[in-house]
Amino acid sequence: MYILGKKENTMKNKKKQSPLLSAAKAVGVILAFIFPGAMAIPAGAGIMSHRDSYGDELWAQGLLLLISGAAMIVGALLCISRKELPNILALVLDIPGIVLCMAMLYKIADHADRAGWSDKFTMEPISEMYKERLIPCVIPAALILVTALVQLFSEEVTSARRQRKKLRTERENAPAPPIIGDDSQ
């Protein structure tokens, strides 16, 4: 049905998303709030809050850890959309976010081991605590990566991409308007 020259969005026009993909997106978003949101961001904020005793280098690593957690969460939220641009942005945020998170984990754990940090009750190295909390961030990052790629290469998105390309080609190949006005009027 057409309303004012635009096709009305009906449920018939959109294909239903697979339940497996919907579940993967939901689990990815939930896990993104649990691991990067409740582990990476607070770890980075905790390190940053002790700047006076840890120094500027560790403070910067804490800031980067906080940024990486935020990037992974935003990437997970963008992946909810089935459109092309949000999924590209999800990949642009998710991949560097997890790489940055793992790099900061390595640096912070190395610093903790060299400094001999350990839990005062269990005597477990603090680096192990960081690893237990931050390595699971890989799970939501992988889910978001897979779902964003599946959505980017889905039939719906690729056909829309082909349609846009076809329209662009038609516009480029359209005859040019006359330069001089028609005097016959």
MOHU-V421750 format. One record per residue. N is the residue number from 1. RES is the residue in one letter. D_FIRST is the distance of its C-alpha to the first C-alpha in Angstrom with 2 decimals. Layout:
n->(N	N)
res->(RES	RES)
d_first->(D_FIRST	D_FIRST)
This chain:
n->(1	2	3	4	5	6	7	8	9	10	11	12	13	14	15	16	17	18	19	20	21	22	23	24	25	26	27	28	29	30	31	32	33	34	35	36	37	38	39	40	41	42	43	44	45	46	47	48	49	50	51	52	53	54	55	56	57	58	59	60	61	62	63	64	65	66	67	68	69	70	71	72	73	74	75	76	77	78	79	80	81	82	83	84	85	86	87	88	89	90	91	92	93	94	95	96	97	98	99	100	101	102	103	104	105	106	107	108	109	110	111	112	113	114	115	116	117	118	119	120	121	122	123	124	125	126	127	128	129	130	131	132	133	134	135	136	137	138	139	140	141	142	143	144	145	146	147	148	149	150	151	152	153	154	155	156	157	158	159	160	161	162	163	164	165	166	167	168	169	170	171	172	173	174	175	176	177	178	179	180	181	182	183	184	185)
res->(M	Y	I	L	G	K	K	E	N	T	M	K	N	K	K	K	Q	S	P	L	L	S	A	A	K	A	V	G	V	I	L	A	F	I	F	P	G	A	M	A	I	P	A	G	A	G	I	M	S	H	R	D	S	Y	G	D	E	L	W	A	Q	G	L	L	L	L	I	S	G	A	A	M	I	V	G	A	L	L	C	I	S	R	K	E	L	P	N	I	L	A	L	V	L	D	I	P	G	I	V	L	C	M	A	M	L	Y	K	I	A	D	H	A	D	R	A	G	W	S	D	K	F	T	M	E	P	I	S	E	M	Y	K	E	R	L	I	P	C	V	I	P	A	A	L	I	L	V	T	A	L	V	Q	L	F	S	E	E	V	T	S	A	R	R	Q	R	K	K	L	R	T	E	R	E	N	A	P	A	P	P	I	I	G	D	D	S	Q)
d_first->(0.00	3.79	6.63	10.03	9.57	8.49	6.01	5.76	8.67	8.85	12.18	11.29	11.01	14.46	17.58	19.93	23.07	26.36	28.50	31.46	29.84	28.71	32.28	33.82	31.90	32.90	36.49	36.63	35.63	38.04	40.83	40.22	40.93	43.94	45.67	44.97	44.19	47.14	49.55	49.17	48.35	51.17	53.60	52.90	53.22	56.43	57.96	57.02	58.58	61.94	62.12	65.68	67.04	64.82	64.80	62.26	61.50	60.49	58.59	56.50	55.86	54.76	52.36	50.90	50.58	48.70	46.38	45.76	44.80	42.39	40.83	40.31	38.67	36.26	35.52	34.80	32.41	30.56	30.30	28.05	25.10	23.42	23.03	25.56	27.48	28.32	29.59	31.71	33.09	33.78	35.91	37.56	38.63	39.33	41.58	43.88	43.85	45.32	47.70	48.93	49.31	51.41	53.46	54.25	55.09	57.55	59.15	59.39	60.73	63.24	64.38	64.73	66.81	69.03	69.55	70.30	67.79	67.76	66.82	69.85	69.66	68.70	69.92	66.77	65.95	63.21	61.69	60.93	59.15	56.97	56.22	55.35	52.90	51.29	51.16	48.48	46.14	45.67	43.68	40.65	40.86	40.71	37.76	35.81	36.86	35.72	32.34	31.57	32.61	30.62	27.45	28.26	28.74	25.95	23.71	20.62	22.60	24.41	21.37	19.92	23.44	23.57	20.31	21.78	25.03	23.56	21.89	25.20	27.17	25.16	25.78	29.42	29.93	28.28	30.93	32.59	32.30	35.53	38.16	39.92	38.08	37.90	40.77	39.83	37.86)
